Amino acid sequence: MKIKKVDIFGIKIPLKEPFIIAYETYTEIQTIILKMETDDGYIGFGEGTPDQYVTGETWESTLVILKNELAPLIIGEHPFSIENIHNKMHRKIKGVPTAKAAIDIACYDLMGKIAKQPLCRLLGGSVHDVITIPYVLSMKEPEKMALDALHAVQLGFSSIKIKVGSDPFQDIQRIKAVRDVVGPQIKLRVDANQGWFDYSTSVRVINEIEKYHIEWVEQPVHADEISLMSDIRKRTNIPIMIDEGLHGKKELLEVIKTKAADIINIKLMKCGGIYPALSLISMAEAAGIPCQIGSMVESTVATAAGAHLSYSRINIMANEMIGPIMFLRDISSLCYEKDKLLLSEKPGLGVEVNLNALHELTHHHYTISF
């Protein structure tokens, strides 16, 4: 069995409303879908959703890397040879984890379909009865965020993630407004997306919002400032999560050595897919650090991959598989019940891609084959 053909689709998915975070405002998500076919007729799907502010990859650059470098490299490989495929990709080109994640996820989808098992089962089986997702609030004026939070509670969400990171004083008002309207029972998480910049601002804001009973604060300072995260953690009581500052093993080793975070946020697009994510989860577990599986606001394909991974590891205590609920349309569907994401028992990712929708959303299409 060999991979004989890879189709690369550069698509744009419209959002229900603008998604506003500290460093960007999005009205659509630019992502890349891979359709990978074996010589005996199996088809797997993968996805790469780049974020130039996090990994340095753009939509256009990722399309070119996949078309010219990585897709030709894996033609003729067995989809189960995931270690060899990753080694070949790393030898060919440094970095580009989002491009590598697209290939990785497609291979895992093929593995499940060939084995006739849902991916979660191949990864070790489900260890969680159900996984819940948070409602993510775009950064707006405090009163508008409070209204959005109230809407989330009415929809049945039990946890809310508050995007902040513009003006520290206003960020405190945003958090206060949300807590006031949702009451004490709803879990609140805060994500500054590197927006508080310095040590003193971060410590001051985190200590000020402690009274609002925050589960954790995510990435208060710049991604490169892992040692600063350690200092912030020593001066504050709210758990600290690292996101943009952690891509792979190198950063995780530094986090462990410096005690820079209470929780780590693993994203398939930052680390290169499911296979490298498994290593990070094991390293974190050995160090006693719980994990979250995050998202770059991906379509159903990468979202399903993250969901299967989340279900399969006991050290994953949270996830953000939220992309599909933010889109006006998608290329497939997943089963959401209020704030719960349920897995399909179908083989592989369990995602049935609507090819008509895929082609309608496509702006670029390339085919690589024997």
C-alpha positions as CSV (number, residue, x, y, z in Angstrom):
1,M,0.0,0.0,0.0
2,K,1.4,3.4,-1.0
3,I,0.3,7.0,-1.1
4,K,-0.3,7.7,-4.8
5,K,-2.0,11.1,-4.9
6,V,-2.3,14.3,-2.8
7,D,-4.8,17.0,-3.6
8,I,-4.2,20.4,-1.9
9,F,-7.1,22.8,-1.5
10,G,-6.6,26.3,-0.3
11,I,-10.0,27.3,1.1
12,K,-11.5,30.3,2.9
13,I,-14.3,29.7,5.4
14,P,-16.5,32.6,6.4
15,L,-17.1,33.3,10.1
16,K,-20.5,34.1,11.7
17,E,-19.0,37.3,13.1
18,P,-15.5,38.8,13.2
19,F,-13.1,37.0,15.6
20,I,-11.1,39.7,17.4
21,I,-8.0,38.8,19.4
22,A,-5.0,40.9,20.7
23,Y,-3.0,40.8,17.4
24,E,-5.6,40.4,14.6
25,T,-9.3,40.6,13.5
26,Y,-10.5,37.7,11.4
27,T,-13.6,37.8,9.2
28,E,-12.8,34.4,7.6
29,I,-10.4,31.6,8.2
30,Q,-7.9,30.7,5.5
31,T,-7.1,27.0,5.8
32,I,-5.7,24.1,3.7
33,I,-7.4,20.8,3.2
34,L,-5.4,17.7,2.0
35,K,-7.1,14.8,0.2
36,M,-4.7,11.9,0.3
37,E,-5.3,8.7,-1.7
38,T,-3.6,5.3,-1.6
39,D,-3.0,3.0,-4.6
40,D,-5.8,0.7,-3.3
41,G,-8.4,3.4,-3.1
42,Y,-8.4,4.6,0.5
43,I,-8.9,8.4,1.0
44,G,-7.8,10.4,4.0
45,F,-8.2,14.1,4.8
46,G,-5.8,16.4,6.6
47,E,-5.8,20.1,7.4
48,G,-3.3,22.9,8.0
49,T,-4.5,26.2,9.4
50,P,-1.6,28.6,9.5
51,D,-1.1,31.6,11.7
52,Q,1.8,33.8,10.7
53,Y,1.9,35.4,14.2
54,V,2.4,32.1,15.8
55,T,4.5,29.8,13.5
56,G,5.6,32.3,10.8
57,E,3.6,30.5,8.2
58,T,1.0,32.2,5.9
59,W,-1.7,30.6,3.9
60,E,0.2,31.2,0.7
61,S,3.5,30.0,2.0
62,T,2.0,26.8,3.4
63,L,0.3,26.1,0.0
64,V,3.6,26.4,-1.7
65,I,5.5,24.3,0.8
66,L,3.0,21.5,0.5
67,K,2.8,21.7,-3.3
68,N,6.6,21.9,-4.0
69,E,8.2,20.2,-1.0
70,L,6.2,18.0,1.3
71,A,3.5,16.4,-0.8
72,P,5.9,15.2,-3.5
73,L,8.1,13.8,-0.7
74,I,5.5,11.4,0.7
75,I,4.3,10.0,-2.6
76,G,5.1,6.3,-2.5
77,E,5.2,6.1,1.3
78,H,3.0,3.8,3.4
79,P,0.5,5.9,5.4
80,F,1.3,3.9,8.6
81,S,5.1,4.9,8.3
82,I,4.4,8.0,10.3
83,E,7.8,8.1,12.0
84,N,9.6,7.9,8.7
85,I,7.3,10.4,7.1
86,H,8.0,12.9,9.8
87,N,11.8,12.3,9.6
88,K,11.7,12.8,5.8
89,M,9.8,16.1,6.2
90,H,12.2,17.3,8.9
91,R,15.2,16.5,6.8
92,K,13.6,18.3,3.8
93,I,12.6,21.5,5.5
94,K,13.0,23.0,8.9
95,G,10.0,24.2,10.8
96,V,6.7,24.7,8.9
97,P,4.7,22.7,11.5
98,T,1.3,23.6,10.0
99,A,2.2,22.1,6.6
100,K,3.5,19.0,8.3
101,A,0.4,18.8,10.5
102,A,-1.8,18.6,7.3
103,I,0.1,15.6,6.1
104,D,0.2,14.0,9.6
105,I,-3.6,14.3,10.1
106,A,-4.3,12.8,6.6
107,C,-2.1,9.9,7.4
108,Y,-3.9,9.2,10.7
109,D,-7.3,9.4,8.9
110,L,-6.0,6.8,6.4
111,M,-4.7,4.6,9.3
112,G,-8.1,4.6,10.9
113,K,-9.9,3.9,7.7
114,I,-7.6,1.1,6.7
115,A,-7.9,-0.5,10.2
116,K,-11.7,0.2,10.1
117,Q,-11.4,1.9,13.5
118,P,-12.1,5.4,14.8
119,L,-8.8,7.2,15.3
120,C,-9.3,7.5,19.1
121,R,-9.2,3.7,19.4
122,L,-5.9,3.6,17.5
123,L,-4.5,6.2,19.8
124,G,-5.3,4.0,22.9
125,G,-9.0,4.3,23.3
126,S,-11.2,6.8,25.0
127,V,-10.3,7.8,28.6
128,H,-12.9,10.5,28.9
129,D,-16.7,10.0,28.9
130,V,-17.2,13.3,27.2
131,I,-15.2,16.4,26.4
132,T,-16.5,19.9,26.8
133,I,-15.6,23.0,24.9
134,P,-15.6,26.6,26.1
135,Y,-17.4,29.5,24.4
136,V,-14.7,31.9,23.2
137,L,-15.5,35.7,23.5
138,S,-13.9,38.0,20.9
139,M,-12.4,41.1,22.3
140,K,-14.9,43.9,22.4
141,E,-16.1,46.6,24.7
142,P,-16.9,45.3,28.2
143,E,-20.7,45.7,27.9
144,K,-20.8,43.8,24.5
145,M,-18.6,41.0,25.9
146,A,-21.0,40.7,28.9
147,L,-23.9,40.3,26.5
148,D,-22.0,37.7,24.5
149,A,-21.2,35.8,27.7
150,L,-24.8,35.8,28.8
151,H,-25.8,34.4,25.4
152,A,-23.2,31.6,25.8
153,V,-24.7,30.7,29.2
154,Q,-28.2,30.6,27.6
155,L,-26.8,28.2,24.9
156,G,-25.7,25.8,27.7
157,F,-22.0,26.6,28.0
158,S,-20.4,26.0,31.4
159,S,-17.0,27.6,30.6
160,I,-16.1,30.8,28.8
161,K,-12.7,32.0,27.4
162,I,-12.3,35.7,27.5
163,K,-10.0,37.2,24.8
164,V,-8.1,40.3,26.1
165,G,-4.7,41.9,25.5
166,S,-5.3,45.4,24.3
167,D,-5.5,47.9,27.2
168,P,-4.8,46.4,30.6
169,F,-7.3,48.6,32.4
170,Q,-10.0,47.8,29.9
171,D,-9.1,44.1,30.1
172,I,-9.9,44.2,33.8
173,Q,-13.2,45.8,33.0
174,R,-14.0,43.2,30.4
175,I,-13.3,40.3,32.9
176,K,-15.3,42.0,35.6
177,A,-18.3,42.6,33.3
178,V,-18.3,39.0,32.2
179,R,-18.1,37.6,35.7
180,D,-20.9,40.0,36.9
181,V,-23.3,38.8,34.3
182,V,-22.6,35.1,34.3
183,G,-22.5,34.6,38.1
184,P,-20.1,32.4,40.2
185,Q,-20.8,29.0,38.7
186,I,-19.5,29.5,35.2
187,K,-15.8,28.8,34.7
188,L,-13.8,31.7,33.2
189,R,-10.5,31.6,31.4
190,V,-8.5,34.6,30.2
191,D,-6.3,34.7,27.1
192,A,-4.0,37.8,26.6
193,N,-2.4,36.4,23.4
194,Q,0.9,38.0,24.4
195,G,-0.8,41.4,24.7
196,W,0.4,42.5,28.2
197,F,4.0,42.5,27.0
198,D,5.9,43.1,30.3
199,Y,6.3,41.6,33.7
200,S,4.9,44.4,35.9
201,T,1.8,44.8,33.8
202,S,1.1,41.1,33.8
203,V,1.6,40.7,37.5
204,R,-0.6,43.7,38.3
205,V,-3.5,42.6,36.0
206,I,-3.4,39.0,37.1
207,N,-3.4,39.9,40.8
208,E,-6.3,42.4,40.2
209,I,-8.5,39.8,38.4
210,E,-7.9,37.0,41.0
211,K,-11.1,38.1,42.8
212,Y,-13.1,37.1,39.7
213,H,-12.1,33.4,40.2
214,I,-10.3,32.8,36.9
215,E,-9.3,29.2,36.0
216,W,-6.1,30.2,34.3
217,V,-4.5,33.1,32.4
218,E,-3.0,32.2,29.0
219,Q,0.2,33.7,27.5
220,P,0.3,37.1,29.2
221,V,3.7,38.0,27.6
222,H,5.6,37.5,24.3
223,A,6.1,34.0,23.2
224,D,9.9,34.2,23.5
225,E,9.7,35.2,27.2
226,I,9.5,31.8,28.8
227,S,11.7,32.9,31.7
228,L,9.5,35.9,32.3
229,M,6.5,33.5,32.5
230,S,8.3,31.8,35.3
231,D,8.8,35.0,37.1
232,I,5.1,36.0,36.7
233,R,4.0,32.6,37.9
234,K,6.0,33.1,41.2
235,R,4.3,36.4,41.9
236,T,0.7,35.4,41.1
237,N,-1.8,32.8,42.3
238,I,-3.9,32.2,39.2
239,P,-2.5,29.2,37.2
240,I,-0.5,30.2,34.1
241,M,-0.9,28.6,30.7
242,I,1.7,28.8,27.9
243,D,0.4,28.8,24.3
244,E,2.3,30.8,21.7
245,G,5.6,30.2,23.6
246,L,5.4,26.4,23.2
247,H,5.7,24.7,19.9
248,G,7.8,21.5,20.4
249,K,10.1,19.6,22.7
250,K,12.7,22.3,23.0
251,E,10.3,24.9,24.4
252,L,8.6,22.3,26.7
253,L,12.0,21.3,28.2
254,E,12.6,24.9,29.0
255,V,9.1,25.3,30.5
256,I,9.7,22.2,32.7
257,K,13.2,23.4,33.8
258,T,12.1,26.9,34.6
259,K,8.7,26.0,36.0
260,A,7.2,28.6,33.6
261,A,3.6,27.2,33.4
262,D,1.0,25.3,35.3
263,I,-0.7,24.1,32.0
264,I,0.5,23.8,28.5
265,N,-1.6,24.5,25.3
266,I,-0.7,22.0,22.6
267,K,-1.9,22.8,19.1
268,L,-1.5,20.4,16.2
269,M,-0.6,23.4,14.0
270,K,2.2,24.5,16.3
271,C,3.9,21.1,16.9
272,G,3.4,19.4,13.5
273,G,0.4,17.1,14.0
274,I,-0.8,14.2,16.1
275,Y,2.5,12.2,16.2
276,P,4.6,15.0,17.7
277,A,1.8,16.0,20.0
278,L,1.8,12.6,21.6
279,S,5.4,13.1,22.6
280,L,4.6,16.5,24.2
281,I,1.7,15.0,26.1
282,S,4.0,12.3,27.5
283,M,6.7,14.7,28.4
284,A,4.2,17.0,30.2
285,E,2.7,14.1,32.0
286,A,6.1,13.0,33.3
287,A,6.6,16.5,34.6
288,G,3.2,16.6,36.2
289,I,1.9,19.3,33.9
290,P,-1.7,18.9,32.5
291,C,-2.4,19.7,28.9
292,Q,-5.0,21.5,26.8
293,I,-5.5,20.7,23.1
294,G,-6.0,24.1,21.4
295,S,-7.1,25.2,18.0
296,M,-6.3,27.7,15.3
297,V,-10.0,27.9,14.6
298,E,-9.9,24.9,12.2
299,S,-12.5,23.2,10.1
300,T,-14.1,19.9,11.0
301,V,-11.1,18.0,9.7
302,A,-8.4,19.3,12.1
303,T,-11.1,19.8,14.8
304,A,-11.9,16.1,14.7
305,A,-8.2,15.2,14.9
306,G,-7.9,17.3,18.0
307,A,-11.0,15.8,19.5
308,H,-9.8,12.2,19.0
309,L,-6.5,13.1,20.6
310,S,-8.3,14.8,23.5
311,Y,-10.5,11.8,24.2
312,S,-7.5,9.4,24.1
313,R,-5.2,10.9,26.8
314,I,-5.9,11.2,30.5
315,N,-3.4,14.1,30.9
316,I,-5.5,16.3,28.5
317,M,-7.8,18.2,30.9
318,A,-9.2,20.8,28.5
319,N,-9.7,21.4,24.8
320,E,-10.8,24.2,22.4
321,M,-12.3,22.3,19.5
322,I,-14.4,25.3,18.7
323,G,-13.8,26.1,15.0
324,P,-17.0,24.6,13.4
325,I,-19.4,26.4,15.8
326,M,-17.9,29.7,14.7
327,F,-18.3,29.2,10.9
328,L,-21.2,30.2,8.6
329,R,-20.5,27.0,6.6
330,D,-18.0,24.2,6.7
331,I,-16.9,21.2,4.6
332,S,-18.5,18.6,7.0
333,S,-20.1,18.4,10.4
334,L,-19.4,17.2,13.9
335,C,-21.8,16.3,16.7
336,Y,-22.0,19.1,19.3
337,E,-24.6,19.0,22.1
338,K,-24.5,22.4,23.8
339,D,-20.9,22.5,25.1
340,K,-20.1,18.9,24.5
341,L,-18.3,17.4,21.4
342,L,-19.1,13.8,20.7
343,L,-17.0,11.5,18.6
344,S,-18.2,9.5,15.7
345,E,-17.7,5.7,15.6
346,K,-16.9,5.9,11.9
347,P,-13.3,4.9,10.9
348,G,-10.5,7.4,11.0
349,L,-11.5,11.0,11.8
350,G,-15.1,10.1,11.3
351,V,-15.5,13.1,9.0
352,E,-17.5,12.8,5.8
353,V,-16.2,15.7,3.7
354,N,-18.8,17.3,1.4
355,L,-16.7,17.6,-1.8
356,N,-19.2,20.1,-3.3
357,A,-18.7,22.4,-0.4
358,L,-15.0,21.9,-0.5
359,H,-14.8,22.9,-4.1
360,E,-17.1,25.9,-3.6
361,L,-14.8,27.2,-0.9
362,T,-11.6,26.5,-2.8
363,H,-9.4,29.3,-4.1
364,H,-6.4,27.3,-5.0
365,H,-6.1,23.6,-6.0
366,Y,-3.1,21.5,-6.8
367,T,-2.6,17.8,-7.4
368,I,0.6,15.8,-6.8
369,S,0.7,12.2,-7.9
370,F,2.9,9.4,-9.3
